Amino acid sequence: MNTNRLTQKEPALMRGAIISTATAFVLIASAVTAAGKPADVGAKPTRQEILTQLRLMSLNHQEYQCNKEIIRKESNYNTSAKNGSHYGLAQGRSPYLATATMQEQLHWYIQYIRARYGDGCRALKHHKKHNWY
């Protein structure tokens, strides 16, 4: 009997090990920032991370550009921004935003502008006219 030959079960086990190793590598790699340093758990999101999430939540590219301008004007992409009783990326007047994550702040913002203005570009038009939205 040749013990060097793989049984039918062994190649499947090896494929599983290769897939598991590849998956682990992807998970580890995703925890590294663009600078090549390990991601800091609980760290403030970067401008690029905020913009990526905002792009995914916007209806289209035009609305994304409008949303991006509002967030820049309101907080300069700072999730911890505070101005009186206004908090977060959107500078909303909700204490909830003071402790909300980046995703929660953006979700709140999108819901607010859609309910009040219909979309980000109408909100930006109002912002340019009145310096608030």
C-alpha positions as CSV (number, residue, x, y, z in Angstrom):
1,M,0.0,0.0,0.0
2,N,1.4,3.4,-1.0
3,T,1.1,5.8,1.9
4,N,2.3,8.8,-0.1
5,R,-0.9,8.9,-2.1
6,L,-3.7,11.2,-0.8
7,T,-7.0,9.6,-0.1
8,Q,-10.1,11.3,-1.5
9,K,-10.9,13.0,1.8
10,E,-7.4,14.5,2.2
11,P,-7.5,16.8,-0.9
12,A,-10.8,18.2,0.4
13,L,-9.3,18.8,3.8
14,M,-6.3,20.5,2.2
15,R,-8.6,22.8,0.1
16,G,-10.4,23.7,3.3
17,A,-7.2,24.5,5.1
18,I,-6.1,26.7,2.1
19,I,-9.4,28.5,2.1
20,S,-9.3,29.0,5.9
21,T,-5.8,30.4,5.6
22,A,-6.8,32.7,2.8
23,T,-9.8,34.0,4.8
24,A,-7.7,34.6,7.9
25,F,-5.2,36.5,5.8
26,V,-8.0,38.7,4.4
27,L,-9.3,39.4,7.9
28,I,-5.9,40.3,9.2
29,A,-5.1,42.5,6.1
30,S,-8.4,44.4,6.5
31,A,-7.4,45.3,10.0
32,V,-4.4,47.2,8.7
33,T,-4.7,50.9,7.7
34,A,-3.5,52.3,4.4
35,A,-0.3,53.4,6.3
36,G,0.5,49.8,6.9
37,K,-0.1,50.1,10.7
38,P,-2.6,48.0,12.6
39,A,-6.0,49.7,12.8
40,D,-6.7,51.2,16.2
41,V,-9.9,49.8,17.5
42,G,-12.2,52.6,18.5
43,A,-10.1,55.1,16.5
44,K,-11.8,58.0,14.7
45,P,-12.7,57.1,11.2
46,T,-10.6,58.8,8.5
47,R,-12.0,61.2,6.0
48,Q,-11.8,58.5,3.3
49,E,-13.7,56.0,5.4
50,I,-16.4,58.6,6.0
51,L,-16.6,59.5,2.3
52,T,-16.7,55.8,1.3
53,Q,-19.7,55.2,3.6
54,L,-21.4,58.4,2.4
55,R,-21.0,57.3,-1.2
56,L,-22.7,54.0,-0.4
57,M,-25.6,55.8,1.3
58,S,-26.2,58.5,-1.4
59,L,-28.7,58.0,-4.2
60,N,-26.3,58.8,-7.0
61,H,-23.0,60.6,-7.7
62,Q,-24.6,64.0,-7.8
63,E,-26.3,63.6,-4.4
64,Y,-23.0,62.2,-3.0
65,Q,-21.2,65.4,-4.1
66,C,-23.9,67.5,-2.4
67,N,-23.8,65.4,0.8
68,K,-20.0,65.6,0.8
69,E,-20.1,69.4,0.7
70,I,-22.6,69.6,3.5
71,I,-20.6,67.3,5.8
72,R,-17.4,69.2,5.0
73,K,-19.0,72.6,5.8
74,E,-20.7,71.3,8.9
75,S,-17.9,69.3,10.6
76,N,-14.9,69.0,8.2
77,Y,-15.4,65.2,8.5
78,N,-15.0,65.2,12.3
79,T,-17.3,62.7,14.0
80,S,-16.6,64.4,17.3
81,A,-17.4,67.9,16.1
82,K,-19.6,70.0,18.5
83,N,-21.0,73.5,18.2
84,G,-23.3,74.4,21.1
85,S,-26.1,71.8,21.1
86,H,-25.1,70.5,17.6
87,Y,-23.1,67.3,17.2
88,G,-21.2,65.1,14.8
89,L,-20.6,65.0,11.1
90,A,-24.0,66.6,10.2
91,Q,-24.0,69.0,13.2
92,G,-27.5,67.7,14.1
93,R,-29.3,69.0,17.1
94,S,-29.7,65.6,18.7
95,P,-27.7,64.5,21.8
96,Y,-27.8,61.0,20.2
97,L,-25.2,62.2,17.7
98,A,-22.7,63.0,20.5
99,T,-22.1,59.2,21.0
100,A,-23.2,57.8,17.7
101,T,-20.7,55.9,15.5
102,M,-19.8,57.3,12.0
103,Q,-22.3,54.9,10.4
104,E,-25.0,55.9,12.8
105,Q,-24.3,59.6,12.3
106,L,-24.5,59.2,8.5
107,H,-27.6,57.2,8.7
108,W,-29.2,59.9,10.9
109,Y,-28.1,62.6,8.4
110,I,-29.5,60.7,5.3
111,Q,-32.8,60.1,7.1
112,Y,-33.0,63.8,8.1
113,I,-32.3,65.3,4.7
114,R,-34.6,62.8,2.9
115,A,-37.5,63.6,5.3
116,R,-37.0,67.3,5.2
117,Y,-35.6,68.1,1.7
118,G,-36.0,64.9,-0.4
119,D,-32.3,64.6,-1.2
120,G,-28.9,66.0,-0.4
121,C,-28.8,68.5,-3.3
122,R,-32.0,70.2,-2.1
123,A,-30.5,70.3,1.4
124,L,-27.3,71.9,0.0
125,K,-29.3,74.5,-2.0
126,H,-31.1,75.4,1.3
127,H,-27.8,75.5,3.1
128,K,-26.2,77.9,0.6
129,K,-29.2,80.2,0.8
130,H,-29.7,80.2,4.6
131,N,-26.3,78.9,5.9
132,W,-28.1,76.1,7.7
133,Y,-30.1,73.1,6.6
